[in-house]
Amino acid sequence: MSTTKLRNIGPKSAAWLRQVGLRSEQDLIAAGAVGAFMKVKRAGFKPSLNLLYSLEGALVGCHWQEVPEARRQQLVTEYETAVGELPAARGAQVAGPVHETRMQVDADDEATSEMRFSED
């Protein structure tokens, strides 16, 4: 069964799940609600906690609004604990240094059409 056919999972959520490698019900079961939610968040998407509740509802077979408040709090606590255990985000350099290459033609080399390149 694909993620688009799971209860509580709409087209946008299904697309997010596919993009993080969760393509079937078995994939979702293996990851769990919190694990799947974390994958989506770490991929750069901005899901609300409703996605977390929807994933839990899909796993237990109920509407996301029927997930008990105690279970919701437990899911949020599990998520916050899991996030706290992640290594700190590195300030990755977006791009390397820029080097310019300029063509120089020496006055005495114009006759021979010889060019030299230098880096600034």
N, C-alpha and C positions, 0 to 999 in steps of 0.2 A: 504494500500500500504506500503510495507517495505521500509526502507531507501535505500536499494540497487537499487530500481527502480526509485528513485528520480533523476531528472535532475541534473547534475554536481557532483553527489555523486558516487565516484568510490568504489572499494572493500575495500581499506584501510580506507577511510573516513567512510564508512558504518560500518566497524568493530569497529572503535573508537566510533561511535555514539551508536552502540548496547551495547558496554561495559560501557557506562555511562548512560544507561537506555533509550535511545531515539531509539525506534524500529519501529516507524511508522511516517507517515506524520503528523498525529495529534499530536504526541509527539513533533515533530520539530516545528510545528506551536505554540504549547503551550509554548515552551521554547524560541522561537525566535532565530534569527541568532546569536545574541551576547550571549544569555544565553547558547545556545548549544556549541558555541565556547569556552566559559568559562568553561563549564563542561569538555570538552575534554582537555583543558589546565590544569585544576586543577587535572585531573586524572593522570597527569604525561606524557601525550603525548606531542609531540613537533610539532604542526601544524603551517603552515605558515599562513599569512593573506589571502592567496588564499582560504583556507578552509572557512574563514569568508565570503568572497565574494561568494563562491560556495553555502554556506548555504542560503545567501540572494537571490541568483539567483534561487535556488530551491524553495524558498518561493514565489517569485514573478513570476516564470515561464520563466526565461530568462537564457541565457548562462552567466557564471560568468564573462566573459570578457565584457559583455554588461551592467553590473551594472555601472551606471554613476559615474564619479569621485567624484562628490559632495556627493553622497550616500556612497561611499567608505569611504570618510573622516568622514562622520557622524557616520558610523559603528565603525571606529577606535576610534573616540572620545567617543562614548558610551561604548566601551570596556574599554578604559583607565579610564573612570569615574567609571565604575563598579568595576574594579580592585582596584582603590583607596579607595573604600568604604569597601573593605574586611578587616577583622581583620588581624593584622600582623601575619606572620607565626611564629608559636611557634617552639622553638628549642627542639623538642621532643627527649627524650632519646631513642636511638635505642634499647638498651637492659638494663636489670637491672644489679645490681652488681653481680659479680661472687664470690661464696663462695666455698671453697674447704673443703671437708670432708676427714679426714685422719683416718685410722684405727690405734689404738694404742693397743698394747698387753703389759700388765704389766708383769714384770718378775715373780712376785709372783702369778699371775693369770694364768700362762701358764698351770699349772697342772689342773685347772678347766675349761680350754678352754673358759674363759670369755673375751670378747673384749669390748672395750669402743671406742666411736666415739667422736671426738672433732671438732669444727669448728675453722678455722683460720681466 
